[in-house]
Structure formats: structure tokens, C-alpha cells
Amino acid sequence: MAKKLYVGNLPYSVDDAKLSEVFSAAGSVDSATVISDKFSGRSKGFGFVEFSNDDEAQAAIDKLNGTDVDGRSIVVNEARPMKPREDRDRE
């Protein structure tokens, strides 16, 4: 079963390819996506990486959480499911 990881505090210079490259050190990356603003196209400073193997995903968390990427200490943890739109507006 695939496991998706949240990656926060990314430098704005990181794109999908760079994110995939960083995480490939921990295992086989299925997908890597940096989230960007839909109007400006600028990175929002976070993204998601997906691994098909749970062990590789856990290894990525253990190995990369708190490491330096282009001058910033990244945060890596298991992604939480997205809340429905109406619930997110109330918080």
C-alpha cells in the first residue's frame, strides 16, 4: 500500500524534480509534488512524496526529517487525509 509523506518548510527554489531527488536517497519514490499557488505559480513551501513501500516511507521520515535542503531545515511526517472543504472553513 502506498504511503504519502508531507514535506514542509521547503525552500521556494525546490521543484518536483529536486524533491524527488532528495527523497530517492531513502527509497523508490512513486511521486513527488511541490504545491504551488494557482495564480502566481510560486511554491507554497510544502509538498508531498509518495512511496509504494511503507518501510521506505518510514526510512525517509527517520533519515530526512530535520535535514537541511538548500539552507532550510525540512519537516517530514506522514500526510494526514485532507478534510472536506466545509470542515476546513470553520477552523
PDB file of N, CA, C and O in Angstrom:
ATOM      1  N   MET A   1       0.839  -1.187   0.000  1.00  0.00           N
ATOM      2  CA  MET A   1       0.000   0.000   0.000  1.00  0.00           C
ATOM      3  C   MET A   1       0.882   1.248   0.000  1.00  0.00           C
ATOM      4  O   MET A   1       1.866   1.317   0.737  1.00  0.00           O
ATOM      5  N   ALA A   2       0.535   2.213  -0.813  1.00  0.00           N
ATOM      6  CA  ALA A   2       1.327   3.434  -0.921  1.00  0.00           C
ATOM      7  C   ALA A   2       1.183   4.286   0.333  1.00  0.00           C
ATOM      8  O   ALA A   2       0.125   4.325   0.962  1.00  0.00           O
ATOM      9  N   LYS A   3       2.263   4.961   0.679  1.00  0.00           N
ATOM     10  CA  LYS A   3       2.244   5.855   1.828  1.00  0.00           C
ATOM     11  C   LYS A   3       2.694   7.231   1.364  1.00  0.00           C
ATOM     12  O   LYS A   3       3.730   7.372   0.714  1.00  0.00           O
ATOM     13  N   LYS A   4       1.899   8.251   1.710  1.00  0.00           N
ATOM     14  CA  LYS A   4       2.183   9.624   1.318  1.00  0.00           C
ATOM     15  C   LYS A   4       2.784  10.367   2.498  1.00  0.00           C
ATOM     16  O   LYS A   4       2.295  10.271   3.624  1.00  0.00           O
ATOM     17  N   LEU A   5       3.854  11.110   2.227  1.00  0.00           N
ATOM     18  CA  LEU A   5       4.522  11.898   3.245  1.00  0.00           C
ATOM     19  C   LEU A   5       4.329  13.384   2.973  1.00  0.00           C
ATOM     20  O   LEU A   5       4.342  13.823   1.823  1.00  0.00           O
ATOM     21  N   TYR A   6       4.153  14.145   4.032  1.00  0.00           N
ATOM     22  CA  TYR A   6       4.101  15.604   3.967  1.00  0.00           C
ATOM     23  C   TYR A   6       5.517  16.124   4.158  1.00  0.00           C
ATOM     24  O   TYR A   6       6.238  15.647   5.034  1.00  0.00           O
ATOM     25  N   VAL A   7       5.920  17.092   3.350  1.00  0.00           N
ATOM     26  CA  VAL A   7       7.237  17.713   3.471  1.00  0.00           C
ATOM     27  C   VAL A   7       7.031  19.217   3.592  1.00  0.00           C
ATOM     28  O   VAL A   7       6.565  19.862   2.653  1.00  0.00           O
ATOM     29  N   GLY A   8       7.375  19.772   4.738  1.00  0.00           N
ATOM     30  CA  GLY A   8       7.171  21.190   4.983  1.00  0.00           C
ATOM     31  C   GLY A   8       8.466  21.961   5.108  1.00  0.00           C
ATOM     32  O   GLY A   8       9.546  21.378   5.212  1.00  0.00           O
ATOM     33  N   ASN A   9       8.348  23.280   5.097  1.00  0.00           N
ATOM     34  CA  ASN A   9       9.463  24.219   5.220  1.00  0.00           C
ATOM     35  C   ASN A   9      10.445  24.099   4.045  1.00  0.00           C
ATOM     36  O   ASN A   9      11.652  24.285   4.202  1.00  0.00           O
ATOM     37  N   LEU A  10       9.899  23.786   2.872  1.00  0.00           N
ATOM     38  CA  LEU A  10      10.741  23.686   1.683  1.00  0.00           C
ATOM     39  C   LEU A  10      11.154  25.076   1.195  1.00  0.00           C
ATOM     40  O   LEU A  10      10.361  26.016   1.242  1.00  0.00           O
ATOM     41  N   PRO A  11      12.393  25.198   0.729  1.00  0.00           N
ATOM     42  CA  PRO A  11      12.786  26.458   0.093  1.00  0.00           C
ATOM     43  C   PRO A  11      11.971  26.649  -1.188  1.00  0.00           C
ATOM     44  O   PRO A  11      11.584  25.672  -1.827  1.00  0.00           O
ATOM     45  N   TYR A  12      11.713  27.892  -1.559  1.00  0.00           N
ATOM     46  CA  TYR A  12      10.917  28.158  -2.752  1.00  0.00           C
ATOM     47  C   TYR A  12      11.628  27.721  -4.031  1.00  0.00           C
ATOM     48  O   TYR A  12      10.997  27.615  -5.082  1.00  0.00           O
ATOM     49  N   SER A  13      12.926  27.469  -3.951  1.00  0.00           N
ATOM     50  CA  SER A  13      13.697  27.043  -5.123  1.00  0.00           C
ATOM     51  C   SER A  13      13.496  25.565  -5.461  1.00  0.00           C
ATOM     52  O   SER A  13      13.865  25.132  -6.553  1.00  0.00           O
ATOM     53  N   VAL A  14      12.925  24.792  -4.555  1.00  0.00           N
ATOM     54  CA  VAL A  14      12.750  23.350  -4.778  1.00  0.00           C
ATOM     55  C   VAL A  14      11.549  23.105  -5.683  1.00  0.00           C
ATOM     56  O   VAL A  14      10.461  23.633  -5.457  1.00  0.00           O
ATOM     57  N   ASP A  15      11.774  22.282  -6.725  1.00  0.00           N
ATOM     58  CA  ASP A  15      10.686  21.886  -7.610  1.00  0.00           C
ATOM     59  C   ASP A  15      10.450  20.382  -7.463  1.00  0.00           C
ATOM     60  O   ASP A  15      11.096  19.728  -6.643  1.00  0.00           O
ATOM     61  N   ASP A  16       9.530  19.835  -8.253  1.00  0.00           N
ATOM     62  CA  ASP A  16       9.184  18.411  -8.154  1.00  0.00           C
ATOM     63  C   ASP A  16      10.406  17.510  -8.348  1.00  0.00           C
ATOM     64  O   ASP A  16      10.592  16.544  -7.607  1.00  0.00           O
ATOM     65  N   ALA A  17      11.232  17.826  -9.339  1.00  0.00           N
ATOM     66  CA  ALA A  17      12.407  17.004  -9.644  1.00  0.00           C
ATOM     67  C   ALA A  17      13.401  16.999  -8.487  1.00  0.00           C
ATOM     68  O   ALA A  17      13.935  15.950  -8.128  1.00  0.00           O
ATOM     69  N   LYS A  18      13.649  18.176  -7.903  1.00  0.00           N
ATOM     70  CA  LYS A  18      14.582  18.283  -6.778  1.00  0.00           C
ATOM     71  C   LYS A  18      14.035  17.534  -5.562  1.00  0.00           C
ATOM     72  O   LYS A  18      14.789  16.867  -4.853  1.00  0.00           O
ATOM     73  N   LEU A  19      12.732  17.641  -5.320  1.00  0.00           N
ATOM     74  CA  LEU A  19      12.115  16.941  -4.198  1.00  0.00           C
ATOM     75  C   LEU A  19      12.262  15.428  -4.371  1.00  0.00           C
ATOM     76  O   LEU A  19      12.595  14.716  -3.423  1.00  0.00           O
ATOM     77  N   SER A  20      12.015  14.955  -5.568  1.00  0.00           N
ATOM     78  CA  SER A  20      12.163  13.525  -5.860  1.00  0.00           C
ATOM     79  C   SER A  20      13.609  13.078  -5.673  1.00  0.00           C
ATOM     80  O   SER A  20      13.865  12.005  -5.127  1.00  0.00           O
ATOM     81  N   GLU A  21      14.540  13.890  -6.121  1.00  0.00           N
ATOM     82  CA  GLU A  21      15.967  13.581  -5.988  1.00  0.00           C
ATOM     83  C   GLU A  21      16.372  13.456  -4.520  1.00  0.00           C
ATOM     84  O   GLU A  21      17.089  12.527  -4.151  1.00  0.00           O
ATOM     85  N   VAL A  22      15.917  14.385  -3.685  1.00  0.00           N
ATOM     86  CA  VAL A  22      16.257  14.367  -2.254  1.00  0.00           C
ATOM     87  C   VAL A  22      15.726  13.094  -1.604  1.00  0.00           C
ATOM     88  O   VAL A  22      16.432  12.452  -0.827  1.00  0.00           O
ATOM     89  N   PHE A  23      14.482  12.726  -1.920  1.00  0.00           N
ATOM     90  CA  PHE A  23      13.857  11.582  -1.260  1.00  0.00           C
ATOM     91  C   PHE A  23      14.252  10.239  -1.854  1.00  0.00           C
ATOM     92  O   PHE A  23      14.039   9.205  -1.221  1.00  0.00           O
ATOM     93  N   SER A  24      14.817  10.228  -3.043  1.00  0.00           N
ATOM     94  CA  SER A  24      15.238   8.960  -3.638  1.00  0.00           C
ATOM     95  C   SER A  24      16.400   8.332  -2.866  1.00  0.00           C
ATOM     96  O   SER A  24      16.688   7.148  -3.040  1.00  0.00           O
ATOM     97  N   ALA A  25      17.068   9.113  -2.019  1.00  0.00           N
ATOM     98  CA  ALA A  25      18.129   8.578  -1.168  1.00  0.00           C
ATOM     99  C   ALA A  25      17.569   7.594  -0.137  1.00  0.00           C
ATOM    100  O   ALA A  25      18.306   6.758   0.387  1.00  0.00           O
ATOM    101  N   ALA A  26      16.260   7.692   0.156  1.00  0.00           N
ATOM    102  CA  ALA A  26      15.641   6.823   1.159  1.00  0.00           C
ATOM    103  C   ALA A  26      14.909   5.635   0.539  1.00  0.00           C
ATOM    104  O   ALA A  26      14.538   4.702   1.251  1.00  0.00           O
ATOM    105  N   GLY A  27      14.699   5.658  -0.769  1.00  0.00           N
ATOM    106  CA  GLY A  27      13.985   4.555  -1.411  1.00  0.00           C
ATOM    107  C   GLY A  27      13.427   4.968  -2.757  1.00  0.00           C
ATOM    108  O   GLY A  27      13.759   6.023  -3.298  1.00  0.00           O
ATOM    109  N   SER A  28      12.573   4.113  -3.278  1.00  0.00           N
ATOM    110  CA  SER A  28      11.986   4.328  -4.593  1.00  0.00           C
ATOM    111  C   SER A  28      10.768   5.248  -4.495  1.00  0.00           C
ATOM    112  O   SER A  28       9.739   4.870  -3.934  1.00  0.00           O
ATOM    113  N   VAL A  29      10.894   6.448  -5.041  1.00  0.00           N
ATOM    114  CA  VAL A  29       9.832   7.453  -4.979  1.00  0.00           C
ATOM    115  C   VAL A  29       8.833   7.219  -6.104  1.00  0.00           C
ATOM    116  O   VAL A  29       9.215   7.151  -7.273  1.00  0.00           O
ATOM    117  N   ASP A  30       7.547   7.094  -5.753  1.00  0.00           N
ATOM    118  CA  ASP A  30       6.493   6.944  -6.764  1.00  0.00           C
ATOM    119  C   ASP A  30       6.121   8.293  -7.352  1.00  0.00           C
ATOM    120  O   ASP A  30       5.945   8.415  -8.564  1.00  0.00           O
ATOM    121  N   SER A  31       6.000   9.313  -6.501  1.00  0.00           N
ATOM    122  CA  SER A  31       5.680  10.655  -6.969  1.00  0.00           C
ATOM    123  C   SER A  31       6.182  11.678  -5.961  1.00  0.00           C
ATOM    124  O   SER A  31       6.282  11.404  -4.765  1.00  0.00           O
ATOM    125  N   ALA A  32       6.494  12.859  -6.473  1.00  0.00           N
ATOM    126  CA  ALA A  32       6.925  13.979  -5.628  1.00  0.00           C
ATOM    127  C   ALA A  32       6.323  15.242  -6.217  1.00  0.00           C
ATOM    128  O   ALA A  32       6.533  15.558  -7.388  1.00  0.00           O
ATOM    129  N   THR A  33       5.568  15.960  -5.389  1.00  0.00           N
ATOM    130  CA  THR A  33       4.863  17.143  -5.870  1.00  0.00           C
ATOM    131  C   THR A  33       5.039  18.305  -4.898  1.00  0.00           C
ATOM    132  O   THR A  33       4.739  18.188  -3.710  1.00  0.00           O
ATOM    133  N   VAL A  34       5.524  19.412  -5.415  1.00  0.00           N
ATOM    134  CA  VAL A  34       5.601  20.649  -4.635  1.00  0.00           C
ATOM    135  C   VAL A  34       4.317  21.419  -4.924  1.00  0.00           C
ATOM    136  O   VAL A  34       3.959  21.614  -6.085  1.00  0.00           O
ATOM    137  N   ILE A  35       3.626  21.854  -3.883  1.00  0.00           N
ATOM    138  CA  ILE A  35       2.366  22.571  -4.038  1.00  0.00           C
ATOM    139  C   ILE A  35       2.665  24.042  -4.357  1.00  0.00           C
ATOM    140  O   ILE A  35       3.474  24.686  -3.688  1.00  0.00           O
ATOM    141  N   SER A  36       1.999  24.550  -5.386  1.00  0.00           N
ATOM    142  CA  SER A  36       2.233  25.934  -5.783  1.00  0.00           C
ATOM    143  C   SER A  36       0.919  26.711  -5.824  1.00  0.00           C
ATOM    144  O   SER A  36      -0.161  26.137  -5.960  1.00  0.00           O
ATOM    145  N   ASP A  37       1.042  28.021  -5.703  1.00  0.00           N
ATOM    146  CA  ASP A  37      -0.102  28.915  -5.761  1.00  0.00           C
ATOM    147  C   ASP A  37      -0.693  28.874  -7.165  1.00  0.00           C
ATOM    148  O   ASP A  37       0.040  28.979  -8.149  1.00  0.00           O
ATOM    149  N   LYS A  38      -2.007  28.723  -7.265  1.00  0.00           N
ATOM    150  CA  LYS A  38      -2.614  28.562  -8.586  1.00  0.00           C
ATOM    151  C   LYS A  38      -2.605  29.841  -9.411  1.00  0.00           C
ATOM    152  O   LYS A  38      -2.747  29.776 -10.632  1.00  0.00           O
ATOM    153  N   PHE A  39      -2.444  30.994  -8.785  1.00  0.00           N
ATOM    154  CA  PHE A  39      -2.430  32.254  -9.523  1.00  0.00           C
ATOM    155  C   PHE A  39      -1.014  32.685  -9.903  1.00  0.00           C
ATOM    156  O   PHE A  39      -0.761  33.053 -11.050  1.00  0.00           O
ATOM    157  N   SER A  40      -0.103  32.639  -8.949  1.00  0.00           N
ATOM    158  CA  SER A  40       1.258  33.111  -9.221  1.00  0.00           C
ATOM    159  C   SER A  40       2.182  32.002  -9.706  1.00  0.00           C
ATOM    160  O   SER A  40       3.194  32.273 -10.352  1.00  0.00           O
ATOM    161  N   GLY A  41       1.836  30.751  -9.395  1.00  0.00           N
ATOM    162  CA  GLY A  41       2.703  29.633  -9.761  1.00  0.00           C
ATOM    163  C   GLY A  41       3.879  29.449  -8.815  1.00  0.00           C
ATOM    164  O   GLY A  41       4.678  28.531  -8.999  1.00  0.00           O
ATOM    165  N   ARG A  42       3.999  30.306  -7.805  1.00  0.00           N
ATOM    166  CA  ARG A  42       5.091  30.232  -6.835  1.00  0.00           C
ATOM    167  C   ARG A  42       4.837  29.115  -5.829  1.00  0.00           C
ATOM    168  O   ARG A  42       3.699  28.876  -5.425  1.00  0.00           O
ATOM    169  N   SER A  43       5.903  28.440  -5.433  1.00  0.00           N
ATOM    170  CA  SER A  43       5.804  27.378  -4.441  1.00  0.00           C
ATOM    171  C   SER A  43       5.207  27.902  -3.143  1.00  0.00           C
ATOM    172  O   SER A  43       5.464  29.039  -2.746  1.00  0.00           O
ATOM    173  N   LYS A  44       4.409  27.066  -2.484  1.00  0.00           N
ATOM    174  CA  LYS A  44       3.858  27.429  -1.176  1.00  0.00           C
ATOM    175  C   LYS A  44       4.760  26.964  -0.036  1.00  0.00           C
ATOM    176  O   LYS A  44       4.455  27.206   1.132  1.00  0.00           O
ATOM    177  N   GLY A  45       5.867  26.301  -0.364  1.00  0.00           N
ATOM    178  CA  GLY A  45       6.829  25.896   0.657  1.00  0.00           C
ATOM    179  C   GLY A  45       6.556  24.533   1.271  1.00  0.00           C
ATOM    180  O   GLY A  45       7.138  24.185   2.298  1.00  0.00           O
ATOM    181  N   PHE A  46       5.669  23.757   0.644  1.00  0.00           N
ATOM    182  CA  PHE A  46       5.447  22.393   1.115  1.00  0.00           C
ATOM    183  C   PHE A  46       5.081  21.505  -0.071  1.00  0.00           C
ATOM    184  O   PHE A  46       4.753  21.980  -1.158  1.00  0.00           O
ATOM    185  N   GLY A  47       5.150  20.197   0.180  1.00  0.00           N
ATOM    186  CA  GLY A  47       4.833  19.251  -0.880  1.00  0.00           C
ATOM    187  C   GLY A  47       4.553  17.876  -0.316  1.00  0.00           C
ATOM    188  O   GLY A  47       4.494  17.681   0.898  1.00  0.00           O
ATOM    189  N   PHE A  48       4.381  16.930  -1.215  1.00  0.00           N
ATOM    190  CA  PHE A  48       4.077  15.556  -0.835  1.00  0.00           C
ATOM    191  C   PHE A  48       4.930  14.594  -1.641  1.00  0.00           C
ATOM    192  O   PHE A  48       5.172  14.797  -2.831  1.00  0.00           O
ATOM    193  N   VAL A  49       5.382  13.538  -0.967  1.00  0.00           N
ATOM    194  CA  VAL A  49       6.165  12.487  -1.618  1.00  0.00           C
ATOM    195  C   VAL A  49       5.474  11.176  -1.326  1.00  0.00           C
ATOM    196  O   VAL A  49       5.066  10.928  -0.191  1.00  0.00           O
ATOM    197  N   GLU A  50       5.337  10.325  -2.345  1.00  0.00           N
ATOM    198  CA  GLU A  50       4.658   9.056  -2.174  1.00  0.00           C
ATOM    199  C   GLU A  50       5.619   7.903  -2.438  1.00  0.00           C
ATOM    200  O   GLU A  50       6.341   7.885  -3.435  1.00  0.00           O
ATOM    201  N   PHE A  51       5.607   6.942  -1.517  1.00  0.00           N
ATOM    202  CA  PHE A  51       6.386   5.719  -1.635  1.00  0.00           C
ATOM    203  C   PHE A  51       5.416   4.543  -1.714  1.00  0.00           C
ATOM    204  O   PHE A  51       4.363   4.566  -1.077  1.00  0.00           O
ATOM    205  N   SER A  52       5.764   3.512  -2.494  1.00  0.00           N
ATOM    206  CA  SER A  52       4.902   2.334  -2.570  1.00  0.00           C
ATOM    207  C   SER A  52       5.157   1.396  -1.391  1.00  0.00           C
ATOM    208  O   SER A  52       4.306   0.573  -1.053  1.00  0.00           O
ATOM    209  N   ASN A  53       6.316   1.521  -0.775  1.00  0.00           N
ATOM    210  CA  ASN A  53       6.715   0.639   0.314  1.00  0.00           C
ATOM    211  C   ASN A  53       6.686   1.411   1.638  1.00  0.00           C
ATOM    212  O   ASN A  53       7.342   2.445   1.766  1.00  0.00           O
ATOM    213  N   ASP A  54       5.931   0.916   2.617  1.00  0.00           N
ATOM    214  CA  ASP A  54       5.821   1.578   3.920  1.00  0.00           C
ATOM    215  C   ASP A  54       7.161   1.682   4.645  1.00  0.00           C
ATOM    216  O   ASP A  54       7.420   2.667   5.337  1.00  0.00           O
ATOM    217  N   ASP A  55       8.011   0.666   4.487  1.00  0.00           N
ATOM    218  CA  ASP A  55       9.320   0.683   5.153  1.00  0.00           C
ATOM    219  C   ASP A  55      10.206   1.792   4.597  1.00  0.00           C
ATOM    220  O   ASP A  55      10.919   2.457   5.348  1.00  0.00           O
ATOM    221  N   GLU A  56      10.159   1.990   3.284  1.00  0.00           N
ATOM    222  CA  GLU A  56      10.943   3.067   2.674  1.00  0.00           C
ATOM    223  C   GLU A  56      10.408   4.431   3.114  1.00  0.00           C
ATOM    224  O   GLU A  56      11.181   5.361   3.344  1.00  0.00           O
ATOM    225  N   ALA A  57       9.096   4.545   3.229  1.00  0.00           N
ATOM    226  CA  ALA A  57       8.498   5.797   3.682  1.00  0.00           C
ATOM    227  C   ALA A  57       8.944   6.115   5.108  1.00  0.00           C
ATOM    228  O   ALA A  57       9.291   7.258   5.405  1.00  0.00           O
ATOM    229  N   GLN A  58       8.939   5.128   5.982  1.00  0.00           N
ATOM    230  CA  GLN A  58       9.379   5.341   7.364  1.00  0.00           C
ATOM    231  C   GLN A  58      10.863   5.672   7.405  1.00  0.00           C
ATOM    232  O   GLN A  58      11.295   6.500   8.207  1.00  0.00           O
ATOM    233  N   ALA A  59      11.646   5.025   6.538  1.00  0.00           N
ATOM    234  CA  ALA A  59      13.081   5.323   6.463  1.00  0.00           C
ATOM    235  C   ALA A  59      13.304   6.770   6.029  1.00  0.00           C
ATOM    236  O   ALA A  59      14.218   7.432   6.520  1.00  0.00           O
ATOM    237  N   ALA A  60      12.473   7.259   5.112  1.00  0.00           N
ATOM    238  CA  ALA A  60      12.584   8.645   4.659  1.00  0.00           C
ATOM    239  C   ALA A  60      12.278   9.611   5.794  1.00  0.00           C
ATOM    240  O   ALA A  60      12.964  10.621   5.952  1.00  0.00           O
ATOM    241  N   ILE A  61      11.251   9.308   6.585  1.00  0.00           N
ATOM    242  CA  ILE A  61      10.919  10.157   7.739  1.00  0.00           C
ATOM    243  C   ILE A  61      12.099  10.194   8.703  1.00  0.00           C
ATOM    244  O   ILE A  61      12.536  11.265   9.123  1.00  0.00           O
ATOM    245  N   ASP A  62      12.607   9.018   9.049  1.00  0.00           N
ATOM    246  CA  ASP A  62      13.704   8.916  10.017  1.00  0.00           C
ATOM    247  C   ASP A  62      14.973   9.605   9.512  1.00  0.00           C
ATOM    248  O   ASP A  62      15.674  10.265  10.278  1.00  0.00           O
ATOM    249  N   LYS A  63      15.259   9.448   8.227  1.00  0.00           N
ATOM    250  CA  LYS A  63      16.509   9.950   7.665  1.00  0.00           C
ATOM    251  C   LYS A  63      16.460  11.446   7.317  1.00  0.00           C
ATOM    252  O   LYS A  63      17.456  12.150   7.481  1.00  0.00           O
ATOM    253  N   LEU A  64      15.309  11.932   6.838  1.00  0.00           N
ATOM    254  CA  LEU A  64      15.270  13.278   6.273  1.00  0.00           C
ATOM    255  C   LEU A  64      14.601  14.343   7.136  1.00  0.00           C
ATOM    256  O   LEU A  64      14.816  15.532   6.899  1.00  0.00           O
ATOM    257  N   ASN A  65      13.801  13.962   8.123  1.00  0.00           N
ATOM    258  CA  ASN A  65      13.162  14.962   8.979  1.00  0.00           C
ATOM    259  C   ASN A  65      14.226  15.773   9.713  1.00  0.00           C
ATOM    260  O   ASN A  65      15.078  15.215  10.405  1.00  0.00           O
ATOM    261  N   GLY A  66      14.169  17.097   9.554  1.00  0.00           N
ATOM    262  CA  GLY A  66      15.130  17.972  10.213  1.00  0.00           C
ATOM    263  C   GLY A  66      16.412  18.201   9.434  1.00  0.00           C
ATOM    264  O   GLY A  66      17.281  18.943   9.893  1.00  0.00           O
ATOM    265  N   THR A  67      16.554  17.580   8.260  1.00  0.00           N
ATOM    266  CA  THR A  67      17.774  17.783   7.486  1.00  0.00           C
ATOM    267  C   THR A  67      17.705  19.091   6.700  1.00  0.00           C
ATOM    268  O   THR A  67      16.632  19.665   6.513  1.00  0.00           O
ATOM    269  N   ASP A  68      18.858  19.543   6.249  1.00  0.00           N
ATOM    270  CA  ASP A  68      18.978  20.797   5.522  1.00  0.00           C
ATOM    271  C   ASP A  68      18.822  20.568   4.020  1.00  0.00           C
ATOM    272  O   ASP A  68      19.517  19.737   3.436  1.00  0.00           O
ATOM    273  N   VAL A  69      17.911  21.309   3.402  1.00  0.00           N
ATOM    274  CA  VAL A  69      17.756  21.310   1.945  1.00  0.00           C
ATOM    275  C   VAL A  69      17.840  22.763   1.491  1.00  0.00           C
ATOM    276  O   VAL A  69      16.965  23.571   1.803  1.00  0.00           O
ATOM    277  N   ASP A  70      18.886  23.085   0.760  1.00  0.00           N
ATOM    278  CA  ASP A  70      19.105  24.448   0.258  1.00  0.00           C
ATOM    279  C   ASP A  70      18.966  25.507   1.354  1.00  0.00           C
ATOM    280  O   ASP A  70      18.373  26.564   1.136  1.00  0.00           O
ATOM    281  N   GLY A  71      19.518  25.213   2.531  1.00  0.00           N
ATOM    282  CA  GLY A  71      19.549  26.196   3.613  1.00  0.00           C
ATOM    283  C   GLY A  71      18.361  26.193   4.555  1.00  0.00           C
ATOM    284  O   GLY A  71      18.302  27.015   5.470  1.00  0.00           O
ATOM    285  N   ARG A  72      17.409  25.285   4.352  1.00  0.00           N
ATOM    286  CA  ARG A  72      16.246  25.235   5.255  1.00  0.00           C
ATOM    287  C   ARG A  72      16.111  23.838   5.842  1.00  0.00           C
ATOM    288  O   ARG A  72      16.351  22.841   5.161  1.00  0.00           O
ATOM    289  N   SER A  73      15.727  23.776   7.102  1.00  0.00           N
ATOM    290  CA  SER A  73      15.515  22.508   7.804  1.00  0.00           C
ATOM    291  C   SER A  73      14.098  22.018   7.494  1.00  0.00           C
ATOM    292  O   SER A  73      13.121  22.625   7.933  1.00  0.00           O
ATOM    293  N   ILE A  74      13.988  20.927   6.743  1.00  0.00           N
ATOM    294  CA  ILE A  74      12.675  20.451   6.319  1.00  0.00           C
ATOM    295  C   ILE A  74      11.995  19.615   7.399  1.00  0.00           C
ATOM    296  O   ILE A  74      12.650  19.031   8.263  1.00  0.00           O
ATOM    297  N   VAL A  75      10.676  19.572   7.330  1.00  0.00           N
ATOM    298  CA  VAL A  75       9.847  18.776   8.232  1.00  0.00           C
ATOM    299  C   VAL A  75       9.235  17.662   7.402  1.00  0.00           C
ATOM    300  O   VAL A  75       8.624  17.918   6.364  1.00  0.00           O
ATOM    301  N   VAL A  76       9.399  16.416   7.859  1.00  0.00           N
ATOM    302  CA  VAL A  76       8.858  15.269   7.119  1.00  0.00           C
ATOM    303  C   VAL A  76       8.050  14.413   8.081  1.00  0.00           C
ATOM    304  O   VAL A  76       8.558  13.981   9.115  1.00  0.00           O
ATOM    305  N   ASN A  77       6.782  14.168   7.736  1.00  0.00           N
ATOM    306  CA  ASN A  77       5.963  13.245   8.513  1.00  0.00           C
ATOM    307  C   ASN A  77       4.891  12.636   7.617  1.00  0.00           C
ATOM    308  O   ASN A  77       4.730  13.037   6.465  1.00  0.00           O
ATOM    309  N   GLU A  78       4.170  11.676   8.152  1.00  0.00           N
ATOM    310  CA  GLU A  78       3.126  11.030   7.372  1.00  0.00           C
ATOM    311  C   GLU A  78       1.998  12.024   7.112  1.00  0.00           C
ATOM    312  O   GLU A  78       1.551  12.727   8.019  1.00  0.00           O
ATOM    313  N   ALA A  79       1.548  12.071   5.866  1.00  0.00           N
ATOM    314  CA  ALA A  79       0.478  13.000   5.499  1.00  0.00           C
ATOM    315  C   ALA A  79      -0.834  12.550   6.111  1.00  0.00           C
ATOM    316  O   ALA A  79      -1.135  11.358   6.173  1.00  0.00           O
ATOM    317  N   ARG A  80      -1.615  13.536   6.565  1.00  0.00           N
ATOM    318  CA  ARG A  80      -2.951  13.250   7.100  1.00  0.00           C
ATOM    319  C   ARG A  80      -3.956  13.393   5.963  1.00  0.00           C
ATOM    320  O   ARG A  80      -3.728  14.165   5.031  1.00  0.00           O
ATOM    321  N   PRO A  81      -5.064  12.661   6.029  1.00  0.00           N
ATOM    322  CA  PRO A  81      -6.093  12.815   4.989  1.00  0.00           C
ATOM    323  C   PRO A  81      -6.648  14.241   4.978  1.00  0.00           C
ATOM    324  O   PRO A  81      -6.792  14.872   6.026  1.00  0.00           O
ATOM    325  N   MET A  82      -6.951  14.729   3.797  1.00  0.00           N
ATOM    326  CA  MET A  82      -7.490  16.069   3.671  1.00  0.00           C
ATOM    327  C   MET A  82      -8.928  16.106   4.178  1.00  0.00           C
ATOM    328  O   MET A  82      -9.723  15.211   3.893  1.00  0.00           O
ATOM    329  N   LYS A  83      -9.250  17.162   4.941  1.00  0.00           N
ATOM    330  CA  LYS A  83     -10.615  17.316   5.456  1.00  0.00           C
ATOM    331  C   LYS A  83     -11.514  17.814   4.326  1.00  0.00           C
ATOM    332  O   LYS A  83     -11.040  18.478   3.405  1.00  0.00           O
ATOM    333  N   PRO A  84     -12.801  17.499   4.391  1.00  0.00           N
ATOM    334  CA  PRO A  84     -13.735  18.060   3.398  1.00  0.00           C
ATOM    335  C   PRO A  84     -13.724  19.583   3.453  1.00  0.00           C
ATOM    336  O   PRO A  84     -13.494  20.160   4.517  1.00  0.00           O
ATOM    337  N   ARG A  85     -13.962  20.226   2.351  1.00  0.00           N
ATOM    338  CA  ARG A  85     -13.871  21.686   2.216  1.00  0.00           C
ATOM    339  C   ARG A  85     -14.681  22.428   3.280  1.00  0.00           C
ATOM    340  O   ARG A  85     -14.163  23.371   3.877  1.00  0.00           O
ATOM    341  N   GLU A  86     -15.934  22.038   3.541  1.00  0.00           N
ATOM    342  CA  GLU A  86     -16.771  22.761   4.504  1.00  0.00           C
ATOM    343  C   GLU A  86     -16.224  22.687   5.919  1.00  0.00           C
ATOM    344  O   GLU A  86     -16.415  23.624   6.693  1.00  0.00           O
ATOM    345  N   ASP A  87     -15.548  21.596   6.282  1.00  0.00           N
ATOM    346  CA  ASP A  87     -14.961  21.474   7.612  1.00  0.00           C
ATOM    347  C   ASP A  87     -13.709  22.337   7.771  1.00  0.00           C
ATOM    348  O   ASP A  87     -13.441  22.830   8.867  1.00  0.00           O
ATOM    349  N   ARG A  88     -12.947  22.527   6.706  1.00  0.00           N
ATOM    350  CA  ARG A  88     -11.724  23.315   6.786  1.00  0.00           C
ATOM    351  C   ARG A  88     -12.024  24.791   6.978  1.00  0.00           C
ATOM    352  O   ARG A  88     -11.233  25.508   7.591  1.00  0.00           O
ATOM    353  N   ASP A  89     -13.157  25.255   6.460  1.00  0.00           N
ATOM    354  CA  ASP A  89     -13.502  26.683   6.572  1.00  0.00           C
ATOM    355  C   ASP A  89     -13.873  27.093   7.991  1.00  0.00           C
ATOM    356  O   ASP A  89     -13.761  28.271   8.329  1.00  0.00           O
ATOM    357  N   ARG A  90     -14.300  26.183   8.812  1.00  0.00           N
ATOM    358  CA  ARG A  90     -14.771  26.506  10.163  1.00  0.00           C
ATOM    359  C   ARG A  90     -13.664  26.611  11.183  1.00  0.00           C
ATOM    360  O   ARG A  90     -13.888  27.158  12.263  1.00  0.00           O
ATOM    361  N   GLU A  91     -12.493  26.117  10.892  1.00  0.00           N
ATOM    362  CA  GLU A  91     -11.414  26.121  11.889  1.00  0.00           C
ATOM    363  C   GLU A  91     -10.653  27.390  11.919  1.00  0.00           C
ATOM    364  O   GLU A  91      -9.719  27.532  12.709  1.00  0.00           O
TER     365      GLU A  91
END
